[in-house]
């Protein structure tokens, strides 16, 4: 994310934390309600994309 903003994610419960800027220490944490298996399914998709990208390099 630009402008000193960044995001991180934790798994239990699934939530996203967005940091506005390290100097302000402002953060917003948002819990995400997803269907069972959603996280695992999307991690597998990410693994396939990363494998395809590394194979083409």
C-alpha positions as semicolon CSV with decimal commas, in nm:
position;residue;x (nm);y (nm);z (nm)
1;X;0,000;0,000;0,000
2;X;0,132;0,346;-0,077
3;X;0,176;0,652;0,141
4;X;0,311;0,474;0,447
5;X;0,008;0,245;0,471
6;X;0,034;-0,129;0,508
7;X;-0,189;-0,422;0,593
8;X;-0,133;-0,746;0,775
9;X;-0,352;-1,044;0,844
10;X;-0,387;-1,290;1,129
11;X;-0,567;-1,624;1,109
12;X;-0,763;-1,683;1,429
13;X;-1,012;-1,524;1,406
14;X;-0,956;-1,408;1,050
15;X;-0,900;-1,033;1,060
16;X;-0,724;-0,763;0,864
17;X;-0,528;-0,483;1,027
18;X;-0,453;-0,168;0,827
19;X;-0,182;0,064;0,958
20;X;-0,210;0,426;0,841
21;X;0,150;0,518;0,913
22;X;0,420;0,388;1,147
23;X;0,474;0,736;1,289
24;X;0,107;0,789;1,387
25;X;0,058;0,434;1,520
26;X;-0,302;0,448;1,394
27;X;-0,441;0,106;1,305
28;X;-0,782;-0,033;1,220
29;X;-0,855;-0,402;1,284
30;X;-1,151;-0,554;1,102
31;X;-1,271;-0,911;1,163
32;X;-1,367;-1,095;0,845
33;X;-1,643;-1,358;0,840
34;X;-1,566;-1,613;0,570
35;X;-1,711;-1,950;0,476
36;X;-1,550;-2,265;0,615
37;X;-1,252;-2,369;0,402
38;X;-1,226;-2,027;0,234
39;X;-0,881;-1,948;0,374
40;X;-0,733;-2,287;0,287
41;X;-0,880;-2,276;-0,065
42;X;-0,733;-1,935;-0,133
43;X;-0,394;-2,031;0,010
44;X;-0,386;-2,319;-0,240
45;X;-0,470;-2,076;-0,521
46;X;-0,189;-1,847;-0,408
47;X;0,054;-2,141;-0,398
48;X;-0,039;-2,232;-0,758
49;X;0,011;-1,872;-0,875
50;X;0,347;-1,844;-0,700
51;X;0,459;-2,177;-0,851
52;X;0,356;-2,061;-1,200
53;X;0,538;-1,731;-1,159
54;X;0,858;-1,893;-1,034
55;X;0,845;-2,154;-1,314
56;X;0,824;-1,880;-1,577
57;X;1,120;-1,683;-1,436
